[in-house]
Amino acid sequence: MPIETSRDSANLPHPDVIAQEIVEDLRAALEQFEAPTDDLGSKAIL
């Protein structure tokens, strides 16, 4: 795998944007896990 150059990293979003997208993805995934337990009347243990 080639080493990333500064030119390649210039095309990346700001780290805060990447972090926010990760948080949103994790929240969406958590909601998907919680939905079946809600349907069953159970509470998820977190």
DSSP file (Angstrom, degrees, kcal/mol; ACC not computed):
  #  RESIDUE AA STRUCTURE BP1 BP2  ACC     N-H-->O    O-->H-N    N-H-->O    O-->H-N    TCO  KAPPA ALPHA  PHI   PSI    X-CA   Y-CA   Z-CA
    1    1 A M              0   0    0      0, 0.0     3,-0.1     0, 0.0     2,-0.0   0.000 360.0 360.0 360.0 130.1    0.0    0.0    0.0
    2    2 A P        -     0   0    0      0, 0.0     2,-0.3     0, 0.0     3,-0.0  -0.319 360.0-102.9 -70.4 152.4    1.5    3.3   -1.0
    3    3 A I        -     0   0    0      1,-0.1     2,-0.2    -2,-0.0     0, 0.0  -0.554  40.8-109.8 -74.2 135.6    2.3    5.9    1.7
    4    4 A E        -     0   0    0     -2,-0.3     2,-0.2    -3,-0.1    -1,-0.1  -0.438  33.3-147.3 -67.6 135.0   -0.3    8.7    1.8
    5    5 A T     >  -     0   0    0     -2,-0.2     4,-2.0     1,-0.1     3,-0.4  -0.593  26.5-108.7 -98.7 165.3    1.0   12.0    0.6
    6    6 A S  H  > S+     0   0    0      1,-0.2     4,-1.4    -2,-0.2    -1,-0.1   0.825 120.4  59.5 -62.0 -29.8    0.0   15.4    1.8
    7    7 A R  H  4 S+     0   0    0      1,-0.2     4,-0.4     2,-0.2    -1,-0.2   0.891 105.4  48.4 -65.3 -38.6   -1.8   15.9   -1.5
    8    8 A D  H >4 S+     0   0    0     -3,-0.4     3,-1.2     1,-0.2     4,-0.2   0.911 110.5  49.9 -67.0 -42.5   -4.0   12.9   -0.7
    9    9 A S  H >< S+     0   0    0     -4,-2.0     3,-1.3     1,-0.3    -1,-0.2   0.744  97.6  69.1 -71.3 -21.4   -4.8   14.1    2.8
   10   10 A A  T 3< S+     0   0    0     -4,-1.4    -1,-0.3     1,-0.3    -2,-0.2   0.740  95.4  56.7 -66.2 -21.2   -5.7   17.5    1.5
   11   11 A N  T <  S+     0   0    0     -3,-1.2    -1,-0.3    -4,-0.4    -2,-0.2   0.524  88.7  98.0 -87.3  -6.1   -8.8   15.9   -0.2
   12   12 A L  S <  S-     0   0    0     -3,-1.3    -3,-0.0    -4,-0.2     2,-0.0  -0.507  80.7-108.0 -82.6 150.2  -10.0   14.5    3.1
   13   13 A P        -     0   0    0      0, 0.0    -1,-0.1     0, 0.0     5,-0.1  -0.291  51.0 -79.2 -66.6 162.6  -12.8   16.1    5.2
   14   14 A H    >>  -     0   0    0      1,-0.1     4,-2.0     4,-0.0     3,-0.9  -0.315  43.2-114.4 -58.8 144.9  -11.8   17.9    8.4
   15   15 A P  H 3> S+     0   0    0      0, 0.0     4,-2.7     0, 0.0     5,-0.2   0.832 116.8  57.8 -54.2 -34.7  -11.3   15.3   11.3
   16   16 A D  H 3> S+     0   0    0      2,-0.2     4,-2.2     1,-0.2     5,-0.1   0.874 106.0  49.4 -63.8 -36.0  -14.3   16.8   13.1
   17   17 A V  H <> S+     0   0    0     -3,-0.9     4,-2.2     2,-0.2    -1,-0.2   0.921 111.7  48.1 -68.0 -44.1  -16.5   16.1   10.1
   18   18 A I  H  X S+     0   0    0     -4,-2.0     4,-2.1     1,-0.2    -2,-0.2   0.925 112.0  49.9 -61.7 -44.5  -15.2   12.5   10.0
   19   19 A A  H  X S+     0   0    0     -4,-2.7     4,-2.4     1,-0.2    -2,-0.2   0.905 109.7  50.6 -62.1 -42.0  -15.8   12.1   13.7
   20   20 A Q  H  X S+     0   0    0     -4,-2.2     4,-2.5     1,-0.2    -1,-0.2   0.895 109.4  51.0 -64.2 -39.8  -19.4   13.5   13.4
   21   21 A E  H  X S+     0   0    0     -4,-2.2     4,-2.3     2,-0.2    -1,-0.2   0.892 109.9  50.2 -64.2 -38.9  -20.2   11.1   10.6
   22   22 A I  H  X S+     0   0    0     -4,-2.1     4,-2.6     2,-0.2    -2,-0.2   0.926 110.2  49.8 -64.1 -44.5  -18.9    8.2   12.7
   23   23 A V  H  X S+     0   0    0     -4,-2.4     4,-2.5     1,-0.2    -2,-0.2   0.922 111.2  49.1 -60.4 -44.9  -21.0    9.2   15.6
   24   24 A E  H  X S+     0   0    0     -4,-2.5     4,-2.3     1,-0.2    -1,-0.2   0.907 111.6  49.2 -61.9 -42.0  -24.1    9.4   13.4
   25   25 A D  H  X S+     0   0    0     -4,-2.3     4,-2.3     2,-0.2    -2,-0.2   0.907 111.7  48.8 -64.0 -41.8  -23.4    6.0   11.9
   26   26 A L  H  X S+     0   0    0     -4,-2.6     4,-2.6     2,-0.2    -2,-0.2   0.895 110.5  50.6 -66.4 -39.6  -22.9    4.5   15.4
   27   27 A R  H  X S+     0   0    0     -4,-2.5     4,-2.4     2,-0.2    -2,-0.2   0.918 110.6  49.3 -63.4 -42.3  -26.2    6.1   16.6
   28   28 A A  H  X S+     0   0    0     -4,-2.3     4,-1.7     2,-0.2    -2,-0.2   0.904 111.8  49.0 -63.0 -40.9  -28.1    4.7   13.6
   29   29 A A  H  X S+     0   0    0     -4,-2.3     4,-1.6     2,-0.2    -2,-0.2   0.911 109.8  51.5 -65.2 -41.6  -26.6    1.2   14.2
   30   30 A L  H  X S+     0   0    0     -4,-2.6     4,-2.4     1,-0.2    -2,-0.2   0.903 107.1  53.4 -62.0 -41.3  -27.5    1.4   17.9
   31   31 A E  H  X S+     0   0    0     -4,-2.4     4,-2.1     1,-0.2    -1,-0.2   0.876 106.1  53.6 -60.3 -37.1  -31.1    2.3   17.0
   32   32 A Q  H  < S+     0   0    0     -4,-1.7    -1,-0.2     1,-0.2    -2,-0.2   0.861 111.0  45.8 -66.9 -34.6  -31.2   -0.8   14.7
   33   33 A F  H  X S+     0   0    0     -4,-1.6     4,-0.8     1,-0.2    -2,-0.2   0.853 113.7  49.3 -73.6 -35.0  -30.1   -3.0   17.7
   34   34 A E  H  X S+     0   0    0     -4,-2.4     4,-2.3     1,-0.2     5,-0.2   0.828  96.6  70.8 -74.7 -31.6  -32.6   -1.3   20.0
   35   35 A A  H  X S+     0   0    0     -4,-2.1     4,-2.2     1,-0.2    -1,-0.2   0.904  97.9  47.2 -55.8 -48.6  -35.6   -1.6   17.7
   36   36 A P  H  > S+     0   0    0      0, 0.0     4,-1.5     0, 0.0    -1,-0.2   0.881 112.2  50.6 -63.3 -35.6  -36.0   -5.4   18.0
   37   37 A T  H  X>S+     0   0    0     -4,-0.8     5,-2.5     2,-0.2     4,-0.5   0.869 109.2  51.2 -70.5 -33.2  -35.7   -5.3   21.8
   38   38 A D  H ><5S+     0   0    0     -4,-2.3     3,-0.9     1,-0.2    -1,-0.2   0.901 108.5  52.2 -65.0 -40.7  -38.3   -2.6   21.9
   39   39 A D  H 3<5S+     0   0    0     -4,-2.2    -1,-0.2     1,-0.2    -2,-0.2   0.828 110.8  47.9 -64.1 -31.8  -40.6   -4.8   19.8
   40   40 A L  H 3<5S-     0   0    0     -4,-1.5    -1,-0.2    -5,-0.2    -2,-0.2   0.520 115.2-115.3 -87.4  -5.8  -40.1   -7.7   22.3
   41   41 A G  T <<5S+     0   0    0     -3,-0.9     2,-0.2    -4,-0.5    -3,-0.2   0.651  74.0 129.0  80.9  14.4  -40.8   -5.5   25.3
   42   42 A S      < -     0   0    0     -5,-2.5     2,-0.5    -6,-0.2    -1,-0.3  -0.614  55.5-128.8 -98.5 161.1  -37.2   -5.9   26.6
   43   43 A K        -     0   0    0     -2,-0.2     2,-0.2    -3,-0.1    -5,-0.0  -0.929  21.9-124.6-109.4 134.2  -34.8   -3.2   27.6
   44   44 A A        -     0   0    0     -2,-0.5     2,-0.7   -10,-0.1   -10,-0.0  -0.536  19.9-133.3 -73.9 140.9  -31.3   -3.1   26.2
   45   45 A I              0   0    0     -2,-0.2    -1,-0.1     1,-0.1     0, 0.0  -0.868 360.0 360.0 -97.7 117.7  -28.6   -3.1   28.8
   46   46 A L              0   0    0     -2,-0.7    -1,-0.1     0, 0.0    -2,-0.0   0.347 360.0 360.0-123.9 360.0  -26.0   -0.5   28.0
